[in-house]
């Protein structure tokens, strides 16, 4: 991708051209400075097509069946006339930076649906298991006309908060028997979740799934207050057999109705936009510092001092930022 016709690329995205969508996402994910300038131009052009998609965040422990659920859920939505985009954020190798899971290969039916688009993206070194440019990717697929966007995270601790900060509804996928771990449940995750689904509710695990759902209903009832006004729902489903999928969508639709009629959508989208701004500021400051040859010696010295315990990290950070801004003013 050596040259860009940003105007043509924007037209292609808005026209729903799959190749243009893929090139646009690759562009915004690029770390090259000339690509970043073109990406900013592209996103500004796409801002004229405000996204109205329902953004669904999905998280759960490895092995809970996220990919199977997304394929079953996505196929159901396509059958209902929706256009669905799946942003499957794979964990990355700390050594090579490459994607490990390859979710697209595990959603074979959904991958061939013309009304569906799947984009596996390595999380790289981003905190929380969410790719650094997931927000921009959401804007691209929304501009392309997809009305449901699912952001699947790797479930590595901070990912729940990260995905909640860029989506409308947060869905937690659970395994039968997960109720045994209720003593260790994180209150933060409970406060983020709007819907919990106990997957694999079939065969020998059906009864266990129902017990797990009952335990989580009690947990959510005790641990969540009256804050938002939305009461978390807990249901069972079998992504493998397709049971409970329609009920899960019905719950999401109930949430969407509440979300929009109470004004929560407007408030949350505004808060998310402000958070996006400060995230961009933090990223830009770091990238600027890392690109400055005149600061490399100072940064290296302070890194060594922090690593050796000679200088507090907060003090070192202030010195680096002060040096960066002093040379600008």
C-alpha positions in Angstrom: 0.0 0.0 0.0 2.4 2.6 -1.2 -0.1 5.3 -2.5 -3.6 6.2 -1.7 -6.6 7.9 -3.4 -8.3 8.6 -0.1 -11.4 10.0 -1.8 -11.8 6.9 -3.9 -11.2 4.7 -0.9 -13.9 6.5 1.1 -16.3 6.1 -1.8 -15.6 2.4 -1.9 -16.1 2.0 1.8 -19.4 3.9 1.7 -20.4 1.7 -1.2 -19.8 -1.4 0.8 -17.0 -2.7 -1.4 -15.2 -5.4 0.6 -11.8 -4.7 -0.9 -12.1 -1.0 0.0 -13.1 -1.9 3.5 -10.1 -4.2 3.9 -7.7 -1.6 2.5 -9.2 1.1 4.7 -8.7 -1.0 7.9 -5.2 -1.9 6.9 -4.5 1.8 6.4 -5.8 2.9 9.8 -3.9 0.0 11.5 -0.6 1.0 9.9 2.1 2.7 12.0 3.8 4.5 9.1 3.6 8.3 9.5 2.5 8.9 5.9 -0.2 6.2 6.3 -1.4 7.8 9.5 -1.9 11.1 7.7 -4.0 9.4 5.0 -5.9 7.5 7.6 -6.9 10.7 9.4 -8.1 12.1 6.1 -10.1 9.0 5.4 -11.7 9.0 8.9 -12.7 12.6 8.5 -14.4 11.9 5.2 -16.2 8.9 6.7 -17.4 11.1 9.6 -20.0 12.4 7.1 -21.6 9.0 7.4 -22.4 8.7 11.1 -22.5 5.2 12.4 -25.9 3.9 13.6 -24.9 0.3 14.1 -25.5 -1.5 17.3 -22.1 -2.2 18.8 -21.9 -5.4 20.8 -18.9 -6.3 22.9 -18.4 -10.0 23.6 -15.9 -11.5 26.0 -15.4 -14.7 27.8 -12.6 -17.1 29.0 -10.7 -19.1 26.4 -12.6 -22.3 25.5 -16.1 -20.9 26.3 -17.0 -21.0 22.6 -16.9 -17.4 21.5 -16.2 -18.2 17.9 -18.9 -20.9 17.7 -21.4 -18.5 19.4 -20.5 -15.6 17.0 -21.0 -17.9 13.9 -24.4 -19.1 15.2 -25.5 -15.7 16.3 -24.2 -14.0 13.2 -25.9 -16.5 10.9 -29.1 -15.9 12.7 -28.9 -12.2 12.3 -28.0 -12.4 8.6 -31.2 -14.6 8.2 -33.1 -11.7 9.8 -31.8 -9.3 7.2 -29.0 -7.7 9.1 -25.5 -6.9 7.9 -23.0 -8.0 10.5 -19.3 -7.1 11.0 -17.2 -9.2 13.3 -14.0 -7.7 14.7 -12.2 -10.7 16.2 -9.2 -9.4 18.1 -6.8 -12.3 18.4 -4.0 -12.5 21.0 -0.6 -11.9 19.5 2.7 -13.6 19.9 4.9 -11.5 22.1 7.9 -12.6 20.0 6.7 -12.3 16.4 3.6 -10.1 16.9 1.6 -12.5 14.8 -2.0 -13.6 15.4 -2.4 -16.9 17.2 -6.0 -18.0 16.9 -7.1 -17.1 13.4 -10.8 -16.7 14.3 -11.9 -16.3 10.7 -11.0 -20.0 10.0 -13.3 -21.0 12.8 -16.3 -19.2 11.4 -16.5 -21.0 8.1 -20.3 -20.6 7.5 -20.4 -16.9 8.5 -17.2 -16.1 6.5 -18.9 -16.9 3.2 -22.1 -14.9 3.9 -22.2 -11.9 1.6 -24.0 -9.9 4.3 -21.2 -10.6 6.9 -17.7 -9.3 7.2 -15.1 -10.8 9.5 -11.8 -9.1 10.3 -9.3 -10.9 12.6 -6.8 -8.4 14.0 -3.8 -9.2 16.2 -3.9 -7.3 19.5 -0.2 -6.7 19.3 1.2 -5.0 22.4 -2.1 -3.2 23.2 -3.2 -3.4 26.7 -6.4 -5.3 27.4 -6.4 -7.6 24.4 -8.1 -5.0 22.1 -6.4 -3.9 19.0 -5.2 -0.2 19.1 -7.3 0.8 16.1 -10.5 -1.1 16.9 -12.4 2.2 17.3 -11.4 3.3 13.9 -12.3 -0.1 12.4 -15.8 0.2 13.9 -16.3 3.5 12.2 -15.2 2.0 8.8 -17.6 -0.9 8.9 -20.4 1.3 10.1 -19.8 3.7 7.2 -19.9 0.6 4.9 -23.5 0.0 6.1 -23.1 -2.8 8.6 -25.8 -2.4 11.2 -24.5 -4.8 13.8 -20.9 -4.8 14.9 -19.5 -7.5 17.2 -16.2 -6.8 18.9 -14.8 -10.1 20.3 -12.0 -9.8 22.8 -9.5 -12.3 24.1 -10.7 -12.1 27.7 -7.4 -11.3 29.3 -8.5 -9.1 32.3 -8.4 -5.5 31.0 -10.2 -6.4 27.8 -13.7 -6.2 29.4 -13.2 -2.5 30.3 -11.6 -1.8 26.9 -14.4 -3.2 24.9 -17.1 -1.7 27.1 -15.5 1.7 26.3 -16.3 1.4 22.6 -19.5 -0.6 22.4 -23.2 -0.2 23.3 -23.8 -3.5 25.1 -21.4 -5.8 26.8 -22.1 -9.6 26.6 -20.3 -12.0 28.9 -20.2 -15.6 27.7 -19.8 -18.3 30.4 -19.3 -22.0 30.6 -21.4 -24.5 32.6 -19.9 -24.9 36.0 -18.5 -21.3 36.0 -20.8 -20.7 39.0 -18.3 -22.6 41.1 -16.0 -19.6 40.7 -18.5 -17.0 41.9 -16.4 -16.3 45.0 -13.7 -14.9 42.7 -15.8 -13.0 40.3 -14.6 -9.5 39.6 -17.0 -6.8 40.6 -15.8 -4.7 37.7 -16.9 -7.3 35.1 -20.3 -7.6 36.8 -20.7 -3.9 36.6 -19.9 -3.9 32.9 -22.1 -6.8 31.8 -25.5 -6.1 30.4 -26.2 -9.7 29.4 -24.6 -13.0 30.5 -25.0 -16.2 28.4 -24.2 -19.6 29.7 -23.1 -21.5 26.5 -22.9 -25.2 25.9 -26.4 -25.8 27.4 -26.8 -29.1 25.6 -26.4 -32.8 26.2 -24.9 -33.8 29.6 -24.1 -30.1 30.3 -27.7 -28.9 30.0 -28.6 -29.2 33.7 -25.3 -27.8 34.8 -25.8 -24.8 32.5 -29.2 -24.1 34.0 -27.7 -24.3 37.5 -24.9 -22.0 36.5 -27.3 -19.5 35.1 -29.4 -19.5 38.3 -26.2 -18.9 40.4 -25.2 -16.0 38.2 -28.7 -14.4 38.4 -28.4 -14.4 42.1 -24.8 -13.0 41.9 -25.9 -10.1 39.6 -28.9 -9.4 41.8 -26.6 -9.0 44.8 -23.6 -7.3 43.2 -25.3 -4.8 40.9 -27.1 -1.8 42.3 -29.9 0.4 40.8 -27.3 2.6 39.1 -28.1 2.4 35.4 -31.7 1.2 35.6 -31.0 -1.8 33.5 -31.2 -5.2 35.2 -28.7 -7.7 33.9 -30.3 -10.7 32.2 -28.8 -14.2 32.4 -29.8 -16.9 29.9 -28.6 -20.3 28.6 -27.8 -21.1 25.0 -26.1 -23.7 22.8 -24.2 -22.2 20.0 -23.5 -25.6 18.6 -27.2 -26.4 18.3 -28.5 -22.9 17.8 -30.8 -23.0 20.8 -31.2 -19.9 22.9 -29.8 -17.7 20.1 -33.1 -16.0 19.3 -33.7 -15.4 23.0 -30.3 -13.8 23.3 -31.1 -11.4 20.4 -34.5 -10.6 21.9 -32.7 -9.6 25.1 -30.3 -7.4 23.2 -33.2 -5.8 21.4 -34.9 -5.1 24.8 -31.6 -3.5 26.0 -31.4 -1.4 22.8 -34.9 -0.1 23.3 -34.1 0.9 26.9 -30.7 2.3 25.8 -32.2 4.6 23.2 -35.4 5.7 24.9 -33.7 6.6 28.2 -31.1 8.8 26.5 -28.3 6.4 27.7 -27.1 6.0 24.1 -26.4 9.7 23.6 -24.7 10.0 27.0 -22.5 6.9 26.6 -21.5 7.7 23.0 -20.4 11.2 24.2 -18.4 9.7 27.0 -16.8 7.2 24.7 -15.9 9.9 22.2 -14.1 11.9 25.0 -12.3 8.8 26.1 -11.2 8.2 22.5 -9.8 11.7 22.3 -7.7 11.3 25.4 -6.5 7.9 24.3 -5.4 9.5 21.0 -3.6 12.2 22.9 -1.7 9.7 25.0 -0.8 7.6 22.0 0.3 10.6 20.0 2.5 11.9 22.9 4.2 8.5 23.2 4.7 8.1 19.4 6.1 11.6 19.2 8.6 11.0 22.0 9.6 7.6 20.5 10.3 9.3 17.2 12.5 12.1 18.5 16.2 11.4 18.1 17.1 14.2 20.5 15.2 12.4 23.3 16.5 8.9 22.8 19.5 9.3 25.1 17.4 10.8 27.9 14.7 8.2 27.6 17.2 5.3 27.6 18.9 6.8 30.7 15.7 7.2 32.6 14.4 3.8 31.6 17.6 2.2 33.1 17.2 4.3 36.3 13.6 3.2 36.7 14.5 -0.4 36.0 17.2 -0.2 38.7 14.9 1.4 41.2 16.9 4.6 41.3 14.1 6.9 39.9 10.3 6.6 40.4 8.5 6.0 37.1 6.3 9.1 37.7 9.3 11.3 38.1 11.0 9.9 35.0 7.8 10.4 32.9 7.5 14.0 34.0 11.1 14.7 33.0 10.7 13.1 29.5 7.4 15.0 28.9 9.0 18.3 30.1 12.0 17.8 27.8 9.7 17.0 24.8 7.5 20.1 25.3 10.3 22.4 26.2 11.9 21.8 22.8 8.6 22.5 21.1 7.8 25.8 22.8 
